[in-house]
Amino acid sequence: MNTRTPLQETILALGLEDLIPLPEIAATVRVQQLVDPESVLTEVSSALISLLQEGQIQVWSGHWSDEPEVLDRVAALELLVVQEQYEFNSPADLARRVYYVNVENLRVDEEQT
């Protein structure tokens, strides 16, 4: 059994609500209270990567005005380290918004996409 950090638990709890855009989780007050404000993006990215590798979340992406689609793990890992993906209206976010979801809320077989 894995011991999760409070940040990971918060990310999983928020992911039960819906597809959560990365900028939203980075800006969440609860998250900011859990980590040093200067390292929010690094710590959130690291926590998301860990949860993805454990199979606890899935990562979705698409233009902000379109329905997003689930990503395979390789594509997801590439986007989770892009700092601009954690800022609303950044060039990366406007081109392709990235979301995560707790798999207890929604899970799509990656082979179907």
Backbone as a chain_set.jsonl record, in Angstrom:
{"seq": "MNTRTPLQETILALGLEDLIPLPEIAATVRVQQLVDPESVLTEVSSALISLLQEGQIQVWSGHWSDEPEVLDRVAALELLVVQEQYEFNSPADLARRVYYVNVENLRVDEEQT", "coords": {"N": [[0.832, -1.18, 0.0], [0.573, 2.19, -0.88], [1.806, 5.16, 0.608], [0.355, 8.187, 0.588], [1.035, 11.631, -0.077], [-0.168, 14.668, 1.504], [-0.646, 16.513, -0.554], [-0.961, 14.836, -2.828], [-3.267, 13.467, -1.997], [-5.11, 15.583, -1.943], [-5.147, 16.269, -4.658], [-6.207, 13.888, -5.735], [-8.735, 13.907, -4.473], [-9.933, 16.25, -5.533], [-9.994, 15.469, -8.17], [-12.079, 13.726, -8.216], [-14.313, 15.162, -8.717], [-14.605, 16.081, -11.398], [-13.28, 16.504, -14.74], [-10.303, 18.078, -14.239], [-8.77, 21.078, -14.986], [-5.271, 21.639, -15.456], [-4.279, 24.274, -14.742], [-6.175, 24.999, -12.836], [-5.835, 23.237, -10.649], [-3.286, 23.969, -9.91], [-3.712, 26.521, -8.987], [-5.39, 26.226, -6.871], [-6.422, 26.992, -3.644], [-6.188, 25.189, -1.523], [-4.119, 23.566, -2.395], [-2.046, 25.403, -2.567], [-1.67, 25.934, 0.101], [-0.465, 23.666, 0.907], [2.043, 23.451, -0.166], [5.164, 25.157, -0.768], [4.754, 28.368, -2.061], [6.502, 29.14, -4.128], [7.266, 26.803, -5.292], [5.079, 25.523, -6.314], [4.248, 24.717, -8.965], [6.213, 22.84, -9.706], [5.978, 20.907, -7.665], [3.271, 20.123, -7.89], [3.267, 19.108, -10.494], [5.073, 16.96, -10.161], [3.652, 15.411, -8.286], [1.356, 14.767, -9.787], [2.517, 13.261, -11.867], [3.502, 11.076, -10.429], [1.07, 9.993, -9.468], [-0.123, 9.356, -11.909], [1.639, 7.385, -12.853], [1.135, 5.439, -10.971], [-1.352, 4.703, -11.75], [-3.579, 5.992, -10.772], [-4.713, 8.3, -11.737], [-5.958, 9.711, -14.821], [-4.909, 11.438, -17.739], [-6.133, 13.999, -19.731], [-6.712, 15.804, -22.798], [-7.188, 18.612, -24.968], [-8.329, 21.182, -27.254], [-9.436, 24.076, -25.556], [-12.097, 24.712, -26.107], [-13.222, 22.429, -27.084], [-14.288, 18.964, -26.7], [-12.257, 17.159, -24.54], [-9.813, 14.491, -24.961], [-8.72, 11.308, -23.749], [-5.307, 10.741, -22.947], [-2.467, 8.741, -23.91], [-0.029, 7.271, -21.697], [2.607, 8.111, -22.277], [2.322, 10.474, -23.832], [0.906, 11.942, -21.953], [2.768, 12.2, -19.837], [4.664, 13.821, -21.099], [3.257, 16.249, -21.345], [2.66, 16.896, -18.697], [4.938, 17.977, -17.593], [5.285, 20.433, -18.717], [5.546, 23.668, -17.964], [3.944, 25.895, -18.754], [1.467, 24.729, -19.144], [0.181, 24.832, -16.771], [-0.888, 27.301, -16.416], [-3.606, 29.367, -16.898], [-4.663, 30.6, -20.051], [-2.114, 30.776, -21.128], [0.17, 30.437, -23.915], [0.515, 27.645, -24.39], [-1.665, 26.531, -22.972], [-3.845, 27.722, -24.271], [-3.603, 26.592, -26.789], [-3.803, 23.871, -26.286], [-5.49, 22.538, -23.846], [-4.867, 20.896, -20.75], [-6.038, 18.287, -18.707], [-6.805, 16.478, -15.676], [-8.087, 13.486, -14.156], [-9.44, 11.657, -11.455], [-9.284, 8.193, -11.463], [-11.233, 6.792, -10.164], [-13.446, 8.263, -10.549], [-13.721, 8.581, -13.329], [-12.764, 6.518, -15.92], [-11.174, 5.723, -18.858], [-10.475, 3.327, -21.248], [-7.318, 3.373, -22.514], [-6.64, 2.164, -24.896], [-8.866, 2.362, -26.45], [-8.861, 4.865, -27.475]], "CA": [[0.0, 0.0, 0.0], [1.343, 3.418, -0.974], [1.471, 6.269, 1.479], [0.236, 9.37, -0.242], [1.255, 12.921, 0.562], [-1.388, 15.486, 1.525], [-0.847, 17.087, -1.889], [-1.537, 13.79, -3.676], [-4.643, 13.225, -1.537], [-5.915, 16.712, -2.415], [-5.288, 16.112, -6.111], [-7.152, 12.792, -5.965], [-10.07, 14.329, -4.041], [-10.462, 17.185, -6.527], [-10.207, 14.718, -9.398], [-13.353, 12.998, -8.142], [-15.387, 16.068, -9.089], [-14.753, 16.265, -12.837], [-11.977, 16.719, -15.363], [-9.76, 19.282, -13.628], [-7.678, 21.672, -15.772], [-4.043, 21.791, -14.679], [-4.17, 25.578, -14.069], [-7.065, 25.059, -11.681], [-5.223, 22.56, -9.502], [-2.124, 24.754, -9.49], [-4.18, 27.734, -8.326], [-6.28, 25.894, -5.763], [-5.923, 27.46, -2.353], [-5.782, 24.045, -0.704], [-2.808, 23.119, -2.851], [-1.066, 26.418, -2.2], [-1.405, 25.812, 1.525], [0.273, 22.427, 1.126], [3.403, 23.539, -0.713], [5.775, 26.479, -0.845], [4.231, 29.037, -3.263], [7.5, 29.226, -5.189], [7.492, 25.485, -5.905], [3.774, 24.91, -6.59], [4.188, 24.029, -10.256], [7.1, 21.677, -9.668], [5.433, 19.883, -6.773], [2.024, 19.608, -8.472], [3.674, 18.281, -11.628], [5.657, 15.732, -9.624], [2.572, 14.62, -7.679], [0.524, 14.234, -10.876], [3.285, 12.213, -12.542], [3.504, 9.918, -9.542], [-0.283, 9.408, -9.478], [-0.32, 8.764, -13.235], [2.42, 6.153, -12.914], [0.449, 4.472, -10.11], [-2.639, 4.375, -12.342], [-4.638, 6.609, -9.982], [-5.333, 9.359, -12.535], [-5.739, 9.74, -16.259], [-4.696, 12.784, -18.247], [-6.926, 14.287, -20.925], [-6.275, 17.037, -23.433], [-7.875, 19.075, -26.159], [-8.538, 22.623, -27.288], [-10.319, 24.431, -24.443], [-13.504, 24.788, -26.518], [-13.634, 21.116, -27.573], [-14.26, 17.859, -25.74], [-10.917, 16.566, -24.471], [-9.677, 13.046, -25.121], [-7.723, 10.727, -22.865], [-3.985, 10.583, -23.548], [-1.681, 7.608, -23.436], [0.877, 7.707, -20.625], [3.778, 8.816, -22.809], [1.889, 11.833, -24.162], [0.535, 12.597, -20.696], [4.003, 12.562, -19.13], [5.279, 14.945, -21.803], [2.524, 17.48, -21.06], [2.649, 17.204, -17.262], [6.15, 18.706, -17.213], [5.293, 21.732, -19.395], [5.122, 24.666, -16.981], [2.872, 26.737, -19.295], [0.176, 24.028, -19.07], [-0.381, 25.102, -15.449], [-1.299, 28.702, -16.398], [-4.701, 29.683, -17.811], [-4.422, 31.558, -21.134], [-0.753, 30.759, -21.661], [0.12, 29.889, -25.275], [0.321, 26.185, -24.362], [-3.025, 26.264, -22.502], [-4.788, 28.121, -25.319], [-3.483, 25.648, -27.903], [-4.185, 22.52, -25.881], [-5.673, 22.487, -22.388], [-4.613, 19.58, -20.179], [-6.877, 17.999, -17.545], [-6.618, 15.16, -15.07], [-9.264, 12.985, -13.458], [-9.251, 10.484, -10.611], [-9.881, 7.066, -12.191], [-12.433, 6.342, -9.457], [-14.526, 9.073, -11.102], [-13.839, 8.321, -14.76], [-11.629, 5.804, -16.509], [-11.367, 5.324, -20.246], [-9.421, 2.44, -21.703], [-6.46, 4.111, -23.431], [-6.588, 1.48, -26.178], [-10.051, 2.745, -27.21], [-8.71, 6.212, -28.004]], "C": [[0.878, 1.245, 0.0], [0.859, 4.438, 0.045], [1.481, 7.526, 0.631], [0.507, 10.629, 0.587], [-0.077, 13.67, 0.632], [-1.685, 16.135, 0.17], [-1.479, 16.059, -2.82], [-2.979, 13.502, -3.284], [-5.574, 14.334, -2.003], [-6.174, 16.608, -3.909], [-6.295, 15.011, -6.425], [-8.576, 13.197, -5.589], [-10.693, 15.289, -5.047], [-10.787, 16.467, -7.829], [-11.459, 13.86, -9.383], [-14.512, 13.842, -8.639], [-15.649, 16.103, -10.589], [-13.361, 16.2, -13.455], [-11.467, 18.061, -14.839], [-8.636, 19.834, -14.509], [-6.44, 21.859, -14.895], [-3.91, 23.181, -14.048], [-5.06, 25.689, -12.828], [-6.434, 24.392, -10.461], [-4.029, 23.36, -9.004], [-2.54, 25.991, -8.699], [-5.053, 27.457, -7.104], [-5.657, 26.293, -4.436], [-5.453, 26.294, -1.5], [-4.407, 23.554, -1.102], [-1.75, 24.13, -2.418], [-0.752, 26.383, -0.712], [-0.552, 24.578, 1.834], [1.731, 22.501, 0.681], [3.877, 24.988, -0.675], [5.284, 27.146, -2.137], [5.227, 29.098, -4.419], [7.744, 27.891, -5.886], [6.185, 24.774, -6.26], [3.793, 24.108, -7.883], [5.045, 22.771, -10.27], [6.503, 20.558, -8.829], [4.129, 19.292, -7.299], [2.354, 18.691, -9.639], [4.212, 16.937, -11.153], [4.582, 14.828, -9.031], [1.682, 14.0, -8.752], [1.243, 13.098, -11.604], [3.292, 10.939, -11.707], [2.145, 9.211, -9.556], [-0.606, 8.755, -10.823], [0.413, 7.427, -13.325], [1.822, 5.054, -12.039], [-0.893, 4.037, -10.687], [-3.825, 4.975, -11.594], [-5.36, 7.735, -10.709], [-5.144, 9.054, -14.007], [-5.617, 11.204, -16.656], [-5.421, 12.896, -19.58], [-6.432, 15.588, -21.522], [-7.133, 17.339, -24.647], [-7.958, 20.583, -26.138], [-9.585, 22.971, -26.247], [-11.791, 24.464, -24.829], [-14.056, 23.453, -27.009], [-13.664, 20.097, -26.441], [-12.852, 17.267, -25.716], [-10.966, 15.056, -24.656], [-8.572, 12.549, -24.194], [-6.42, 10.525, -23.637], [-3.352, 9.286, -23.082], [-0.644, 8.15, -22.45], [2.078, 8.489, -21.136], [3.422, 10.264, -23.121], [1.538, 12.616, -22.902], [1.776, 13.061, -19.941], [4.682, 13.764, -19.774], [4.589, 16.26, -21.446], [2.549, 17.867, -19.586], [3.89, 17.967, -16.799], [6.253, 20.083, -17.878], [4.705, 22.785, -18.45], [3.959, 25.534, -17.475], [1.504, 26.061, -19.23], [-0.534, 24.303, -17.749], [-0.847, 26.549, -15.299], [-2.433, 28.902, -17.399], [-4.244, 30.756, -18.8], [-2.962, 31.689, -21.558], [-0.838, 30.224, -23.091], [-0.125, 28.375, -25.297], [-1.11, 25.836, -23.967], [-4.049, 26.619, -23.575], [-4.758, 27.164, -26.507], [-4.047, 24.282, -27.545], [-4.287, 22.468, -24.361], [-5.506, 21.048, -21.91], [-5.41, 19.452, -18.883], [-6.407, 16.687, -16.925], [-7.933, 14.78, -14.413], [-8.853, 11.78, -12.62], [-9.952, 9.316, -11.31], [-11.064, 6.456, -11.452], [-13.66, 7.111, -9.93], [-14.785, 8.676, -12.555], [-12.575, 7.618, -15.223], [-12.027, 5.378, -17.916], [-10.197, 4.445, -20.619], [-8.606, 3.183, -22.761], [-6.396, 3.469, -24.798], [-7.787, 1.838, -27.054], [-9.882, 4.104, -27.867], [-7.815, 6.237, -29.206]], "O": [[1.818, 1.346, 0.788], [-0.337, 4.561, 0.308], [2.496, 7.879, 0.032], [0.241, 10.673, 1.788], [-1.011, 13.342, -0.101], [-2.847, 16.286, -0.206], [-2.434, 16.375, -3.529], [-3.828, 13.311, -4.155], [-6.702, 14.064, -2.415], [-7.294, 16.833, -4.368], [-7.15, 15.187, -7.293], [-9.521, 12.868, -6.305], [-11.87, 15.149, -5.38], [-11.749, 16.818, -8.512], [-11.86, 13.325, -10.416], [-15.578, 13.312, -8.951], [-16.806, 16.15, -11.009], [-12.385, 15.882, -12.776], [-12.146, 19.078, -14.987], [-7.652, 19.138, -14.756], [-6.558, 22.202, -13.719], [-3.464, 23.271, -12.905], [-4.723, 26.398, -11.88], [-6.496, 24.934, -9.357], [-3.785, 23.421, -7.799], [-1.796, 26.454, -7.835], [-5.41, 28.387, -6.38], [-4.505, 25.966, -4.15], [-4.43, 26.395, -0.823], [-3.612, 23.167, -0.246], [-0.677, 23.746, -1.954], [0.345, 26.771, -0.31], [0.018, 24.475, 2.921], [2.556, 21.695, 1.111], [3.078, 25.917, -0.563], [5.388, 26.546, -3.206], [4.817, 29.105, -5.58], [8.358, 27.85, -6.952], [6.179, 23.564, -6.482], [3.396, 22.943, -7.895], [4.625, 21.743, -10.801], [6.52, 19.395, -9.233], [3.9, 18.089, -7.169], [1.78, 17.609, -9.759], [3.843, 15.893, -11.691], [4.599, 13.616, -9.247], [1.295, 12.837, -8.641], [0.627, 12.08, -11.92], [3.105, 9.845, -12.238], [2.076, 7.986, -9.644], [-1.28, 7.726, -10.873], [-0.141, 6.447, -13.821], [1.985, 3.869, -12.333], [-1.512, 3.105, -10.173], [-4.956, 4.519, -11.761], [-6.483, 8.091, -10.351], [-4.292, 8.254, -14.393], [-6.153, 12.091, -15.991], [-5.336, 12.014, -20.434], [-5.802, 16.39, -20.833], [-7.719, 16.449, -25.263], [-7.686, 21.205, -25.111], [-10.544, 22.218, -26.075], [-12.654, 24.265, -23.973], [-15.243, 23.358, -27.319], [-13.13, 20.341, -25.359], [-12.313, 16.913, -26.764], [-12.017, 14.43, -24.525], [-7.619, 13.269, -23.895], [-6.428, 10.183, -24.82], [-3.658, 8.787, -21.999], [-0.417, 9.358, -22.386], [2.52, 9.436, -20.485], [4.139, 11.181, -22.72], [1.835, 13.806, -22.796], [1.824, 14.193, -19.461], [5.215, 14.628, -19.077], [5.257, 17.277, -21.263], [2.468, 19.051, -19.261], [3.883, 18.546, -15.712], [7.208, 20.818, -17.628], [3.505, 22.782, -18.176], [3.076, 25.874, -16.688], [0.481, 26.745, -19.256], [-1.729, 24.033, -17.623], [-1.165, 26.986, -14.193], [-2.268, 28.647, -18.592], [-3.535, 31.694, -18.436], [-2.613, 32.625, -22.277], [-1.843, 29.606, -23.444], [-0.886, 27.882, -26.129], [-1.71, 24.94, -24.561], [-5.021, 25.889, -23.766], [-5.781, 26.951, -27.158], [-4.678, 23.617, -28.366], [-3.272, 22.365, -23.672], [-5.942, 20.105, -22.57], [-5.456, 20.376, -18.07], [-5.708, 15.896, -17.558], [-8.781, 15.631, -14.146], [-8.014, 10.981, -13.036], [-11.109, 9.449, -11.709], [-11.823, 5.684, -12.037], [-14.789, 6.661, -9.735], [-15.929, 8.464, -12.956], [-11.462, 8.068, -14.952], [-13.07, 4.76, -18.13], [-9.048, 4.782, -20.336], [-9.147, 3.578, -23.793], [-6.122, 4.157, -25.781], [-7.741, 1.644, -28.269], [-10.678, 4.468, -28.733], [-7.58, 7.3, -29.779]]}, "num_chains": 1, "name": "protein.A"}
